[in-house]
């Protein structure tokens, strides 16, 4: 029986020396999501001519 591509990937990705890389990918994905959410919120404030609110949120 031959391993499929996803099985090979999981076999390699779950080795102990690759776990920090997997953790890093999770952290980077989370921080990217946070940045996108803030970007959308700031764009909304700018469109509503509330640019000072963007600054207030940034310095919290």
C-alpha distance matrix in Angstrom:
0.0 3.8 6.7 9.4 13.0 14.4 12.0 12.9 16.4 16.7 15.4 18.2 20.8 20.9 21.7 25.3 26.8 25.6 27.0 30.5 29.3 27.6 30.9 32.9 31.1 31.9 35.5 35.9 34.6 37.1 40.0 39.3 39.5 42.8 44.2 43.4 45.1 48.1 48.3 48.4 51.1 53.2 53.0 54.3 57.2 58.1 58.2 60.5 62.8 62.1 61.2 62.9 60.4 57.6 59.4 60.1 56.4 55.5 58.0 57.0
3.8 0.0 3.8 6.5 9.6 11.6 9.7 9.9 13.5 14.4 13.3 15.6 18.2 18.9 19.7 23.5 24.6 23.1 24.8 28.1 26.6 25.1 28.6 30.2 28.3 29.4 33.0 33.1 31.9 34.6 37.3 36.4 36.9 40.2 41.4 40.7 42.5 45.5 45.5 45.8 48.5 50.5 50.2 51.6 54.5 55.3 55.4 57.9 60.0 59.4 58.4 60.2 57.8 54.8 56.7 57.5 53.9 52.8 55.3 54.6
6.7 3.8 0.0 3.8 6.6 8.1 5.9 6.4 9.8 10.6 9.8 12.2 14.6 15.4 16.5 20.3 21.4 19.7 21.2 24.5 22.9 21.3 24.8 26.5 24.5 25.6 29.2 29.4 28.2 30.9 33.6 32.8 33.2 36.5 37.8 37.1 39.0 41.9 42.0 42.3 45.0 47.0 46.9 48.3 51.1 51.9 52.2 54.6 56.7 55.9 54.9 56.6 54.2 51.2 53.0 53.8 50.2 49.1 51.6 50.8
9.4 6.5 3.8 0.0 3.8 5.6 5.3 6.4 8.7 10.1 10.6 12.6 14.3 15.6 17.4 21.1 22.0 19.7 21.1 24.2 22.2 20.3 23.8 25.3 22.9 23.9 27.6 27.5 26.0 28.7 31.4 30.4 30.7 34.1 35.2 34.3 36.2 39.2 39.2 39.4 42.1 44.1 43.8 45.2 48.1 48.9 49.0 51.4 53.6 53.0 52.1 53.9 51.5 48.6 50.5 51.4 47.8 46.8 49.4 48.7
13.0 9.6 6.6 3.8 0.0 3.8 5.5 5.2 6.2 8.7 9.9 10.8 12.1 14.3 16.1 19.7 20.1 17.4 19.0 21.7 19.3 17.7 21.3 22.4 19.9 21.3 24.8 24.4 23.0 26.0 28.5 27.3 27.9 31.3 32.2 31.4 33.5 36.3 36.1 36.5 39.4 41.1 40.9 42.4 45.3 45.9 46.1 48.7 50.7 50.1 49.0 50.9 48.6 45.6 47.4 48.5 44.9 43.8 46.4 45.9
14.4 11.6 8.1 5.6 3.8 0.0 3.8 5.4 5.0 6.1 8.5 9.9 10.2 11.9 14.5 17.9 18.7 15.9 16.8 19.6 17.4 15.2 18.6 20.1 17.5 18.4 22.1 22.0 20.5 23.2 25.9 24.9 25.2 28.6 29.8 29.1 30.9 33.9 34.0 34.2 36.9 38.9 38.8 40.2 43.0 43.8 44.1 46.5 48.6 47.8 46.9 48.6 46.2 43.2 45.1 46.0 42.3 41.3 43.9 43.2
12.0 9.7 5.9 5.3 5.5 3.8 0.0 3.8 5.4 5.1 6.0 8.7 9.8 10.6 12.7 16.3 17.6 15.4 16.3 19.6 18.0 15.9 19.3 21.2 19.1 19.9 23.5 24.0 22.7 25.2 28.0 27.4 27.8 30.9 32.4 31.9 33.6 36.5 36.8 37.2 39.7 41.7 41.8 43.2 45.9 46.9 47.3 49.5 51.6 50.7 49.7 51.2 48.7 45.8 47.6 48.3 44.6 43.5 46.0 45.1
12.9 9.9 6.4 6.4 5.2 5.4 3.8 0.0 3.8 5.5 5.0 6.3 8.5 10.1 11.3 15.1 15.7 13.6 15.4 18.5 16.7 15.3 18.9 20.4 18.6 20.1 23.4 23.6 22.8 25.6 28.0 27.5 28.3 31.4 32.5 32.3 34.3 36.9 37.1 37.8 40.4 42.1 42.3 43.9 46.5 47.2 47.9 50.3 52.1 51.2 49.9 51.5 49.2 46.1 47.7 48.5 45.0 43.6 46.0 45.3
16.4 13.5 9.8 8.7 6.2 5.0 5.4 3.8 0.0 3.8 5.4 5.3 5.9 8.5 10.3 13.8 14.1 11.3 12.8 15.6 13.5 11.9 15.6 16.9 14.9 16.5 19.8 19.8 19.1 21.9 24.3 23.7 24.6 27.7 28.8 28.6 30.6 33.2 33.4 34.2 36.8 38.4 38.7 40.4 42.9 43.6 44.3 46.7 48.5 47.5 46.2 47.7 45.5 42.4 43.9 44.8 41.2 39.8 42.2 41.6
16.7 14.4 10.6 10.1 8.7 6.1 5.1 5.5 3.8 0.0 3.8 5.4 5.0 5.8 8.6 11.9 13.2 10.6 11.2 14.5 13.2 11.0 14.2 16.3 14.7 15.5 18.9 19.6 18.8 21.1 23.8 23.7 24.3 27.2 28.7 28.7 30.3 33.0 33.6 34.3 36.6 38.5 39.0 40.5 42.9 43.9 44.7 46.8 48.7 47.5 46.3 47.6 45.1 42.2 43.7 44.3 40.7 39.5 41.7 40.8
15.4 13.3 9.8 10.6 9.9 8.5 6.0 5.0 5.4 3.8 0.0 3.8 5.7 5.7 6.8 10.6 12.0 10.4 11.6 15.1 14.3 12.8 16.0 18.1 17.1 18.2 21.4 22.2 21.8 24.1 26.6 26.7 27.6 30.3 31.8 32.0 33.7 36.2 36.8 37.8 40.0 41.7 42.3 43.9 46.2 47.2 48.1 50.3 52.0 50.8 49.5 50.6 48.3 45.3 46.6 47.2 43.6 42.3 44.3 43.4
18.2 15.6 12.2 12.6 10.8 9.9 8.7 6.3 5.3 5.4 3.8 0.0 3.8 5.6 5.6 9.2 9.4 7.6 9.8 12.8 11.5 10.9 14.4 15.9 15.1 16.9 19.7 20.2 20.4 22.9 25.0 25.1 26.4 29.0 30.1 30.6 32.6 34.8 35.3 36.6 38.8 40.3 40.9 42.8 44.9 45.7 46.8 49.1 50.6 49.4 47.8 49.0 46.8 43.7 44.8 45.6 42.1 40.5 42.5 41.9
20.8 18.2 14.6 14.3 12.1 10.2 9.8 8.5 5.9 5.0 5.7 3.8 0.0 3.8 5.6 8.4 8.8 5.8 7.0 10.0 8.6 7.3 10.8 12.5 11.6 13.1 16.0 16.7 16.8 19.2 21.4 21.6 22.8 25.3 26.6 27.2 29.0 31.2 31.9 33.2 35.3 36.8 37.6 39.4 41.5 42.4 43.5 45.7 47.2 45.8 44.4 45.4 43.2 40.1 41.3 41.9 38.4 36.9 38.9 38.2
20.9 18.9 15.4 15.6 14.3 11.9 10.6 10.1 8.5 5.8 5.7 5.6 3.8 0.0 3.8 6.3 8.3 6.5 6.3 10.1 10.1 8.4 11.0 13.6 13.3 14.0 16.8 18.3 18.4 20.1 22.6 23.3 24.2 26.4 28.2 28.9 30.3 32.6 33.6 34.8 36.6 38.3 39.4 40.9 42.9 44.1 45.3 47.2 48.8 47.3 45.9 46.7 44.3 41.4 42.5 42.9 39.3 37.9 39.7 38.7
21.7 19.7 16.5 17.4 16.1 14.5 12.7 11.3 10.3 8.6 6.8 5.6 5.6 3.8 0.0 3.8 5.6 5.5 6.6 10.1 10.6 10.2 12.5 14.8 15.2 16.4 18.7 20.1 20.8 22.6 24.6 25.6 26.8 28.8 30.4 31.4 33.0 34.9 36.0 37.4 39.2 40.7 41.8 43.6 45.4 46.5 47.9 49.9 51.3 49.6 48.1 48.8 46.5 43.5 44.3 44.8 41.3 39.7 41.3 40.4
25.3 23.5 20.3 21.1 19.7 17.9 16.3 15.1 13.8 11.9 10.6 9.2 8.4 6.3 3.8 0.0 3.8 5.4 5.4 8.2 10.0 10.2 11.4 13.8 15.1 16.0 17.7 19.6 20.7 22.1 23.9 25.3 26.7 28.2 29.8 31.3 32.8 34.4 35.7 37.4 38.9 40.2 41.7 43.5 45.0 46.1 47.8 49.6 50.8 48.9 47.3 47.7 45.5 42.6 43.1 43.4 40.1 38.4 39.6 38.7
26.8 24.6 21.4 22.0 20.1 18.7 17.6 15.7 14.1 13.2 12.0 9.4 8.8 8.3 5.6 3.8 0.0 3.8 5.7 7.1 8.3 9.9 11.4 12.7 14.3 16.0 17.3 18.6 20.3 21.9 23.2 24.5 26.4 27.9 29.0 30.7 32.5 33.8 34.9 36.8 38.5 39.5 40.9 42.9 44.4 45.2 47.0 49.0 50.0 48.2 46.3 46.8 44.8 41.8 42.1 42.7 39.5 37.5 38.7 38.1
25.6 23.1 19.7 19.7 17.4 15.9 15.4 13.6 11.3 10.6 10.4 7.6 5.8 6.5 5.5 5.4 3.8 0.0 3.8 5.6 5.4 6.6 8.9 10.1 11.0 13.0 14.7 15.6 17.0 19.0 20.4 21.4 23.2 25.0 26.1 27.4 29.3 30.9 31.8 33.6 35.4 36.5 37.7 39.8 41.4 42.2 43.9 45.9 47.1 45.4 43.6 44.3 42.3 39.2 39.8 40.5 37.2 35.2 36.8 36.2
27.0 24.8 21.2 21.1 19.0 16.8 16.3 15.4 12.8 11.2 11.6 9.8 7.0 6.3 6.6 5.4 5.7 3.8 0.0 3.8 5.3 5.0 6.2 8.5 9.9 10.7 12.4 14.2 15.4 16.8 18.5 19.9 21.3 22.9 24.5 25.9 27.4 29.0 30.3 32.0 33.5 34.8 36.3 38.1 39.6 40.7 42.4 44.2 45.5 43.6 42.0 42.5 40.3 37.3 38.0 38.3 35.0 33.3 34.7 33.8
30.5 28.1 24.5 24.2 21.7 19.6 19.6 18.5 15.6 14.5 15.1 12.8 10.0 10.1 10.1 8.2 7.1 5.6 3.8 0.0 3.8 5.4 5.0 6.1 8.6 9.9 10.5 12.1 14.1 15.3 16.4 18.1 20.0 21.1 22.4 24.3 25.9 27.0 28.3 30.4 31.7 32.7 34.4 36.4 37.6 38.6 40.5 42.3 43.3 41.4 39.5 39.9 37.8 34.8 35.2 35.7 32.4 30.5 31.7 31.1
29.3 26.6 22.9 22.2 19.3 17.4 18.0 16.7 13.5 13.2 14.3 11.5 8.6 10.1 10.6 10.0 8.3 5.4 5.3 3.8 0.0 3.8 5.4 5.0 6.3 8.8 9.9 10.4 12.2 14.3 15.3 16.2 18.4 20.0 20.9 22.4 24.4 25.8 26.6 28.6 30.4 31.3 32.6 34.7 36.2 37.0 38.7 40.8 41.8 40.2 38.3 39.0 37.0 33.9 34.4 35.2 32.0 30.0 31.6 31.3
27.6 25.1 21.3 20.3 17.7 15.2 15.9 15.3 11.9 11.0 12.8 10.9 7.3 8.4 10.2 10.2 9.9 6.6 5.0 5.4 3.8 0.0 3.8 5.4 5.1 6.5 8.8 10.0 10.7 12.6 14.5 15.4 16.8 18.8 20.2 21.3 23.0 24.8 25.8 27.4 29.2 30.5 31.7 33.6 35.3 36.3 37.8 39.8 41.1 39.4 37.9 38.7 36.4 33.4 34.3 34.9 31.4 29.8 31.7 31.0
30.9 28.6 24.8 23.8 21.3 18.6 19.3 18.9 15.6 14.2 16.0 14.4 10.8 11.0 12.5 11.4 11.4 8.9 6.2 5.0 5.4 3.8 0.0 3.8 5.4 5.2 6.3 8.7 9.9 10.8 12.5 14.3 15.5 16.8 18.5 20.2 21.5 23.0 24.5 26.2 27.5 28.8 30.4 32.2 33.6 34.8 36.6 38.2 39.5 37.5 36.0 36.5 34.1 31.3 32.0 32.3 28.8 27.3 28.8 27.9
32.9 30.2 26.5 25.3 22.4 20.1 21.2 20.4 16.9 16.3 18.1 15.9 12.5 13.6 14.8 13.8 12.7 10.1 8.5 6.1 5.0 5.4 3.8 0.0 3.8 5.4 5.1 6.0 8.5 9.8 10.5 12.1 14.2 15.3 16.4 18.3 20.0 21.1 22.3 24.4 25.9 26.8 28.3 30.4 31.7 32.6 34.5 36.4 37.3 35.5 33.7 34.3 32.2 29.1 29.7 30.4 27.1 25.1 26.8 26.3
31.1 28.3 24.5 22.9 19.9 17.5 19.1 18.6 14.9 14.7 17.1 15.1 11.6 13.3 15.2 15.1 14.3 11.0 9.9 8.6 6.3 5.1 5.4 3.8 0.0 3.8 5.5 5.1 6.0 8.6 9.9 10.4 12.2 14.3 15.3 16.4 18.4 20.1 20.9 22.6 24.5 25.6 26.8 28.8 30.5 31.3 32.9 34.9 36.2 34.6 33.0 33.9 31.8 28.7 29.7 30.5 27.1 25.4 27.5 27.1
31.9 29.4 25.6 23.9 21.3 18.4 19.9 20.1 16.5 15.5 18.2 16.9 13.1 14.0 16.4 16.0 16.0 13.0 10.7 9.9 8.8 6.5 5.2 5.4 3.8 0.0 3.8 5.5 5.1 6.2 8.7 9.9 10.7 12.5 14.4 15.5 16.8 18.7 20.0 21.4 22.9 24.5 25.9 27.5 29.1 30.4 31.9 33.7 35.1 33.4 32.0 32.8 30.4 27.5 28.7 29.1 25.5 24.2 26.3 25.4
35.5 33.0 29.2 27.6 24.8 22.1 23.5 23.4 19.8 18.9 21.4 19.7 16.0 16.8 18.7 17.7 17.3 14.7 12.4 10.5 9.9 8.8 6.3 5.1 5.5 3.8 0.0 3.8 5.4 5.1 6.2 8.5 9.9 10.6 12.4 14.3 15.5 16.7 18.3 20.2 21.4 22.6 24.3 26.1 27.3 28.6 30.5 32.1 33.2 31.2 29.7 30.2 27.8 24.9 25.8 26.1 22.7 21.1 23.0 22.2
35.9 33.1 29.4 27.5 24.4 22.0 24.0 23.6 19.8 19.6 22.2 20.2 16.7 18.3 20.1 19.6 18.6 15.6 14.2 12.1 10.4 10.0 8.7 6.0 5.1 5.5 3.8 0.0 3.8 5.4 5.2 6.0 8.6 9.9 10.5 12.3 14.3 15.4 16.3 18.4 20.1 20.9 22.3 24.4 25.8 26.7 28.5 30.5 31.5 29.8 28.0 28.9 26.9 23.7 24.6 25.5 22.1 20.3 22.5 22.3
34.6 31.9 28.2 26.0 23.0 20.5 22.7 22.8 19.1 18.8 21.8 20.4 16.8 18.4 20.8 20.7 20.3 17.0 15.4 14.1 12.2 10.7 9.9 8.5 6.0 5.1 5.4 3.8 0.0 3.8 5.5 5.1 6.2 8.8 9.9 10.6 12.5 14.4 15.3 16.7 18.6 20.0 21.1 22.9 24.7 25.7 27.1 29.1 30.5 29.1 27.7 28.8 26.5 23.5 24.9 25.7 22.2 20.9 23.5 23.0
37.1 34.6 30.9 28.7 26.0 23.2 25.2 25.6 21.9 21.1 24.1 22.9 19.2 20.1 22.6 22.1 21.9 19.0 16.8 15.3 14.3 12.6 10.8 9.8 8.6 6.2 5.1 5.4 3.8 0.0 3.8 5.4 5.1 6.3 8.7 10.0 10.7 12.6 14.3 15.6 16.8 18.5 20.1 21.5 23.0 24.5 26.1 27.6 29.1 27.2 26.1 26.8 24.2 21.5 22.9 23.2 19.6 18.6 21.0 20.0
40.0 37.3 33.6 31.4 28.5 25.9 28.0 28.0 24.3 23.8 26.6 25.0 21.4 22.6 24.6 23.9 23.2 20.4 18.5 16.4 15.3 14.5 12.5 10.5 9.9 8.7 6.2 5.2 5.5 3.8 0.0 3.8 5.4 5.0 6.2 8.7 9.9 10.6 12.2 14.4 15.4 16.4 18.3 20.1 21.2 22.4 24.4 26.0 27.0 25.1 23.5 24.2 21.9 18.9 20.0 20.6 17.2 15.6 18.0 17.6
39.3 36.4 32.8 30.4 27.3 24.9 27.4 27.5 23.7 23.7 26.7 25.1 21.6 23.3 25.6 25.3 24.5 21.4 19.9 18.1 16.2 15.4 14.3 12.1 10.4 9.9 8.5 6.0 5.1 5.4 3.8 0.0 3.8 5.5 5.1 6.3 8.7 10.0 10.5 12.5 14.4 15.3 16.4 18.5 20.1 20.9 22.5 24.6 25.8 24.3 22.8 24.0 22.0 18.7 20.2 21.4 18.0 16.5 19.5 19.4
39.5 36.9 33.2 30.7 27.9 25.2 27.8 28.3 24.6 24.3 27.6 26.4 22.8 24.2 26.8 26.7 26.4 23.2 21.3 20.0 18.4 16.8 15.5 14.2 12.2 10.7 9.9 8.6 6.2 5.1 5.4 3.8 0.0 3.8 5.4 5.1 6.2 8.7 9.8 10.8 12.5 14.3 15.4 16.8 18.7 20.1 21.3 23.1 24.7 23.2 22.2 23.5 21.0 18.1 20.2 20.8 17.2 16.6 19.6 19.0
42.8 40.2 36.5 34.1 31.3 28.6 30.9 31.4 27.7 27.2 30.3 29.0 25.3 26.4 28.8 28.2 27.9 25.0 22.9 21.1 20.0 18.8 16.8 15.3 14.3 12.5 10.6 9.9 8.8 6.3 5.0 5.5 3.8 0.0 3.8 5.5 5.2 6.3 8.6 10.1 10.7 12.3 14.3 15.6 16.8 18.4 20.2 21.5 22.9 20.9 19.8 20.6 18.0 15.3 17.0 17.4 13.7 13.1 16.0 15.2
44.2 41.4 37.8 35.2 32.2 29.8 32.4 32.5 28.8 28.7 31.8 30.1 26.6 28.2 30.4 29.8 29.0 26.1 24.5 22.4 20.9 20.2 18.5 16.4 15.3 14.4 12.4 10.5 9.9 8.7 6.2 5.1 5.4 3.8 0.0 3.8 5.5 5.2 6.1 8.7 9.9 10.4 12.1 14.3 15.4 16.3 18.3 20.1 21.0 19.4 17.8 19.0 16.9 13.6 15.3 16.5 13.1 11.9 15.1 15.3
43.4 40.7 37.1 34.3 31.4 29.1 31.9 32.3 28.6 28.7 32.0 30.6 27.2 28.9 31.4 31.3 30.7 27.4 25.9 24.3 22.4 21.3 20.2 18.3 16.4 15.5 14.3 12.3 10.6 10.0 8.7 6.3 5.1 5.5 3.8 0.0 3.8 5.4 5.0 6.2 8.6 9.9 10.5 12.4 14.4 15.2 16.5 18.6 20.0 18.9 17.8 19.6 17.4 14.4 16.8 18.0 14.7 14.1 17.7 17.8
45.1 42.5 39.0 36.2 33.5 30.9 33.6 34.3 30.6 30.3 33.7 32.6 29.0 30.3 33.0 32.8 32.5 29.3 27.4 25.9 24.4 23.0 21.5 20.0 18.4 16.8 15.5 14.3 12.5 10.7 9.9 8.7 6.2 5.2 5.5 3.8 0.0 3.8 5.4 5.3 6.3 8.7 10.0 10.8 12.7 14.4 15.6 17.0 18.8 17.3 16.8 18.2 15.4 13.0 15.7 16.2 12.8 13.1 16.5 16.0
48.1 45.5 41.9 39.2 36.3 33.9 36.5 36.9 33.2 33.0 36.2 34.8 31.2 32.6 34.9 34.4 33.8 30.9 29.0 27.0 25.8 24.8 23.0 21.1 20.1 18.7 16.7 15.4 14.4 12.6 10.6 10.0 8.7 6.3 5.2 5.4 3.8 0.0 3.8 5.5 5.0 6.0 8.5 9.8 10.6 12.2 14.2 15.4 16.6 14.7 13.7 14.8 12.3 9.5 12.0 12.7 9.4 9.4 13.0 12.9
48.3 45.5 42.0 39.2 36.1 34.0 36.8 37.1 33.4 33.6 36.8 35.3 31.9 33.6 36.0 35.7 34.9 31.8 30.3 28.3 26.6 25.8 24.5 22.3 20.9 20.0 18.3 16.3 15.3 14.3 12.2 10.5 9.8 8.6 6.1 5.0 5.4 3.8 0.0 3.8 5.5 5.2 6.1 8.6 9.9 10.5 12.2 14.3 15.3 14.2 12.9 14.9 13.1 9.9 12.6 14.3 11.6 11.1 14.9 15.6
48.4 45.8 42.3 39.4 36.5 34.2 37.2 37.8 34.2 34.3 37.8 36.6 33.2 34.8 37.4 37.4 36.8 33.6 32.0 30.4 28.6 27.4 26.2 24.4 22.6 21.4 20.2 18.4 16.7 15.6 14.4 12.5 10.8 10.1 8.7 6.2 5.3 5.5 3.8 0.0 3.8 5.5 5.1 6.2 8.8 10.0 10.6 12.5 14.5 13.7 13.4 15.7 13.4 11.1 14.4 15.6 12.9 13.5 17.3 17.4
51.1 48.5 45.0 42.1 39.4 36.9 39.7 40.4 36.8 36.6 40.0 38.8 35.3 36.6 39.2 38.9 38.5 35.4 33.5 31.7 30.4 29.2 27.5 25.9 24.5 22.9 21.4 20.1 18.6 16.8 15.4 14.4 12.5 10.7 9.9 8.6 6.3 5.0 5.5 3.8 0.0 3.8 5.5 5.2 6.4 8.8 10.1 10.9 12.7 11.2 11.3 13.0 10.2 8.4 11.9 12.5 9.9 11.3 14.8 14.6
53.2 50.5 47.0 44.1 41.1 38.9 41.7 42.1 38.4 38.5 41.7 40.3 36.8 38.3 40.7 40.2 39.5 36.5 34.8 32.7 31.3 30.5 28.8 26.8 25.6 24.5 22.6 20.9 20.0 18.5 16.4 15.3 14.3 12.3 10.4 9.9 8.7 6.0 5.2 5.5 3.8 0.0 3.8 5.3 5.1 6.2 8.7 9.9 10.6 9.1 8.2 10.3 8.3 5.7 9.2 10.7 8.8 9.5 13.1 13.9
53.0 50.2 46.9 43.8 40.9 38.8 41.8 42.3 38.7 39.0 42.3 40.9 37.6 39.4 41.8 41.7 40.9 37.7 36.3 34.4 32.6 31.7 30.4 28.3 26.8 25.9 24.3 22.3 21.1 20.1 18.3 16.4 15.4 14.3 12.1 10.5 10.0 8.5 6.1 5.1 5.5 3.8 0.0 3.8 5.4 5.1 6.2 8.6 9.9 9.8 9.2 12.2 11.0 8.7 12.2 14.1 12.5 13.1 16.7 17.7
54.3 51.6 48.3 45.2 42.4 40.2 43.2 43.9 40.4 40.5 43.9 42.8 39.4 40.9 43.6 43.5 42.9 39.8 38.1 36.4 34.7 33.6 32.2 30.4 28.8 27.5 26.1 24.4 22.9 21.5 20.1 18.5 16.8 15.6 14.3 12.4 10.8 9.8 8.6 6.2 5.2 5.3 3.8 0.0 3.8 5.5 5.2 6.3 8.8 8.7 9.6 12.4 10.4 9.5 13.2 14.3 12.8 14.4 17.8 18.1
57.2 54.5 51.1 48.1 45.3 43.0 45.9 46.5 42.9 42.9 46.2 44.9 41.5 42.9 45.4 45.0 44.4 41.4 39.6 37.6 36.2 35.3 33.6 31.7 30.5 29.1 27.3 25.8 24.7 23.0 21.2 20.1 18.7 16.8 15.4 14.4 12.7 10.6 9.9 8.8 6.4 5.1 5.4 3.8 0.0 3.8 5.5 5.1 6.3 5.1 6.2 8.7 6.9 6.7 10.3 11.2 10.5 12.4 15.3 16.0
58.1 55.3 51.9 48.9 45.9 43.8 46.9 47.2 43.6 43.9 47.2 45.7 42.4 44.1 46.5 46.1 45.2 42.2 40.7 38.6 37.0 36.3 34.8 32.6 31.3 30.4 28.6 26.7 25.7 24.5 22.4 20.9 20.1 18.4 16.3 15.2 14.4 12.2 10.5 10.0 8.8 6.2 5.1 5.5 3.8 0.0 3.8 5.3 5.0 5.5 5.2 8.8 8.6 7.6 10.7 12.7 12.5 13.5 16.5 17.9
58.2 55.4 52.2 49.0 46.1 44.1 47.3 47.9 44.3 44.7 48.1 46.8 43.5 45.3 47.9 47.8 47.0 43.9 42.4 40.5 38.7 37.8 36.6 34.5 32.9 31.9 30.5 28.5 27.1 26.1 24.4 22.5 21.3 20.2 18.3 16.5 15.6 14.2 12.2 10.6 10.1 8.7 6.2 5.2 5.5 3.8 0.0 3.8 5.4 7.5 8.5 12.0 11.6 11.1 14.4 16.1 15.7 17.0 20.0 21.1
60.5 57.9 54.6 51.4 48.7 46.5 49.5 50.3 46.7 46.8 50.3 49.1 45.7 47.2 49.9 49.6 49.0 45.9 44.2 42.3 40.8 39.8 38.2 36.4 34.9 33.7 32.1 30.5 29.1 27.6 26.0 24.6 23.1 21.5 20.1 18.6 17.0 15.4 14.3 12.5 10.9 9.9 8.6 6.3 5.1 5.3 3.8 0.0 3.8 5.5 8.1 10.9 10.2 11.0 14.1 15.0 15.1 17.1 19.7 20.4
62.8 60.0 56.7 53.6 50.7 48.6 51.6 52.1 48.5 48.7 52.0 50.6 47.2 48.8 51.3 50.8 50.0 47.1 45.5 43.3 41.8 41.1 39.5 37.3 36.2 35.1 33.2 31.5 30.5 29.1 27.0 25.8 24.7 22.9 21.0 20.0 18.8 16.6 15.3 14.5 12.7 10.6 9.9 8.8 6.3 5.0 5.4 3.8 0.0 3.8 5.7 8.5 9.2 10.1 12.5 13.9 14.8 16.3 18.6 19.9
62.1 59.4 55.9 53.0 50.1 47.8 50.7 51.2 47.5 47.5 50.8 49.4 45.8 47.3 49.6 48.9 48.2 45.4 43.6 41.4 40.2 39.4 37.5 35.5 34.6 33.4 31.2 29.8 29.1 27.2 25.1 24.3 23.2 20.9 19.4 18.9 17.3 14.7 14.2 13.7 11.2 9.1 9.8 8.7 5.1 5.5 7.5 5.5 3.8 0.0 3.8 5.5 5.5 7.2 9.5 10.2 11.3 13.3 15.3 16.3
61.2 58.4 54.9 52.1 49.0 46.9 49.7 49.9 46.2 46.3 49.5 47.8 44.4 45.9 48.1 47.3 46.3 43.6 42.0 39.5 38.3 37.9 36.0 33.7 33.0 32.0 29.7 28.0 27.7 26.1 23.5 22.8 22.2 19.8 17.8 17.8 16.8 13.7 12.9 13.4 11.3 8.2 9.2 9.6 6.2 5.2 8.5 8.1 5.7 3.8 0.0 3.8 5.3 5.3 6.9 9.0 10.2 11.1 13.2 15.1
62.9 60.2 56.6 53.9 50.9 48.6 51.2 51.5 47.7 47.6 50.6 49.0 45.4 46.7 48.8 47.7 46.8 44.3 42.5 39.9 39.0 38.7 36.5 34.3 33.9 32.8 30.2 28.9 28.8 26.8 24.2 24.0 23.5 20.6 19.0 19.6 18.2 14.8 14.9 15.7 13.0 10.3 12.2 12.4 8.7 8.8 12.0 10.9 8.5 5.5 3.8 0.0 3.8 5.4 5.2 6.3 8.8 10.0 11.0 12.8
60.4 57.8 54.2 51.5 48.6 46.2 48.7 49.2 45.5 45.1 48.3 46.8 43.2 44.3 46.5 45.5 44.8 42.3 40.3 37.8 37.0 36.4 34.1 32.2 31.8 30.4 27.8 26.9 26.5 24.2 21.9 22.0 21.0 18.0 16.9 17.4 15.4 12.3 13.1 13.4 10.2 8.3 11.0 10.4 6.9 8.6 11.6 10.2 9.2 5.5 5.3 3.8 0.0 3.8 5.4 4.9 6.2 8.6 10.1 10.9
57.6 54.8 51.2 48.6 45.6 43.2 45.8 46.1 42.4 42.2 45.3 43.7 40.1 41.4 43.5 42.6 41.8 39.2 37.3 34.8 33.9 33.4 31.3 29.1 28.7 27.5 24.9 23.7 23.5 21.5 18.9 18.7 18.1 15.3 13.6 14.4 13.0 9.5 9.9 11.1 8.4 5.7 8.7 9.5 6.7 7.6 11.1 11.0 10.1 7.2 5.3 5.4 3.8 0.0 3.8 5.5 5.3 6.2 8.9 10.4
59.4 56.7 53.0 50.5 47.4 45.1 47.6 47.7 43.9 43.7 46.6 44.8 41.3 42.5 44.3 43.1 42.1 39.8 38.0 35.2 34.4 34.3 32.0 29.7 29.7 28.7 25.8 24.6 24.9 22.9 20.0 20.2 20.2 17.0 15.3 16.8 15.7 12.0 12.6 14.4 11.9 9.2 12.2 13.2 10.3 10.7 14.4 14.1 12.5 9.5 6.9 5.2 5.4 3.8 0.0 3.8 5.4 5.0 6.4 8.9
60.1 57.5 53.8 51.4 48.5 46.0 48.3 48.5 44.8 44.3 47.2 45.6 41.9 42.9 44.8 43.4 42.7 40.5 38.3 35.7 35.2 34.9 32.3 30.4 30.5 29.1 26.1 25.5 25.7 23.2 20.6 21.4 20.8 17.4 16.5 18.0 16.2 12.7 14.3 15.6 12.5 10.7 14.1 14.3 11.2 12.7 16.1 15.0 13.9 10.2 9.0 6.3 4.9 5.5 3.8 0.0 3.8 5.5 5.6 6.6
56.4 53.9 50.2 47.8 44.9 42.3 44.6 45.0 41.2 40.7 43.6 42.1 38.4 39.3 41.3 40.1 39.5 37.2 35.0 32.4 32.0 31.4 28.8 27.1 27.1 25.5 22.7 22.1 22.2 19.6 17.2 18.0 17.2 13.7 13.1 14.7 12.8 9.4 11.6 12.9 9.9 8.8 12.5 12.8 10.5 12.5 15.7 15.1 14.8 11.3 10.2 8.8 6.2 5.3 5.4 3.8 0.0 3.8 5.6 5.4
55.5 52.8 49.1 46.8 43.8 41.3 43.5 43.6 39.8 39.5 42.3 40.5 36.9 37.9 39.7 38.4 37.5 35.2 33.3 30.5 30.0 29.8 27.3 25.1 25.4 24.2 21.1 20.3 20.9 18.6 15.6 16.5 16.6 13.1 11.9 14.1 13.1 9.4 11.1 13.5 11.3 9.5 13.1 14.4 12.4 13.5 17.0 17.1 16.3 13.3 11.1 10.0 8.6 6.2 5.0 5.5 3.8 0.0 3.8 5.7
58.0 55.3 51.6 49.4 46.4 43.9 46.0 46.0 42.2 41.7 44.3 42.5 38.9 39.7 41.3 39.6 38.7 36.8 34.7 31.7 31.6 31.7 28.8 26.8 27.5 26.3 23.0 22.5 23.5 21.0 18.0 19.5 19.6 16.0 15.1 17.7 16.5 13.0 14.9 17.3 14.8 13.1 16.7 17.8 15.3 16.5 20.0 19.7 18.6 15.3 13.2 11.0 10.1 8.9 6.4 5.6 5.6 3.8 0.0 3.8
57.0 54.6 50.8 48.7 45.9 43.2 45.1 45.3 41.6 40.8 43.4 41.9 38.2 38.7 40.4 38.7 38.1 36.2 33.8 31.1 31.3 31.0 27.9 26.3 27.1 25.4 22.2 22.3 23.0 20.0 17.6 19.4 19.0 15.2 15.3 17.8 16.0 12.9 15.6 17.4 14.6 13.9 17.7 18.1 16.0 17.9 21.1 20.4 19.9 16.3 15.1 12.8 10.9 10.4 8.9 6.6 5.4 5.7 3.8 0.0
